[in-house]
Amino acid sequence: MIVVPMFTQFRAARNVIGLMLLLLFSTDVFSLRHYWKRWHRENVVRLVLGALVGIALASLILKDISDVHLKKLIGGIACLFAVLEFLRPHWQHRLGNAAALEVAIQFKAWHGLFAGILTGAFSTLAHMGGLVVVMYLLPQRLGNTTFVATTTAIYFLMNFVKIPFYYQLELFSFELLVEAIALLPFIGLGVLTGISLNNRVPERLFSRIVLFFLFATGVHLLLT
């Protein structure tokens, strides 16, 4: 969530989102095998179908938007998601209580399609569609394994669909592919570092630090 806004401080926004898609998709491939066929099929179908529309609409924006305005757009999305994540304990508690009233909330098909559109759009523009997915899936009380498997399948399929759109928009290059391959070991190192820090630093403090940097980075992108 924080990587795209931070990288955008130092390099072209189009270059960053292209690079991140390659990195994210490679991690999706490894993650998917651990949760194969353990996902909630109906949710995957609804969200991914909606995401197709969101990805197509966001691609139209990427086609004509300048790099300066794309940086500001990424900054705005970063600020929005930092605030939503900061308020997450509140809305997660509210959604959890609502779900508890009837064991689980059963959303209609159009709810999933709409959530998918938002997810696809935010994911295409800044790789920040995860919160929308969480807000949609959480009240359904799918169980931990099904929840993680469902999000993993959704991210894999969305990122797979984004590849031809990004290619058409010329967001990929051979140099970018080489860079992505070179960065893969550091992605694994980053995951291990995050796990270590999460074990040593209180979760609440760790989350606040990350959100502070996300929000500060978003503000800087908006003002520069």
Secondary structure, DSSP 8 states (H G I E B T S, - for coil): --HHHHHHTTS-HHHHHHHHHHHHHHHHHHHHGGGTT-S-HHHHHHHHHHHHHHHHHHHHHHHH--HHHHHHHHHHHHHHHHHHHHTHHHHHHHHHHHHHHTSS----HHHHHHHHHHHHHHHHHHS--HHHHHHHHGGG---HHHHHHHHHHHHHHHHHHHHHHHHHTT---HHHHHHHHHHHHHHHHHHHHHHHHHHHS-HHHHHHHHHHHHHHHHHHHHH-
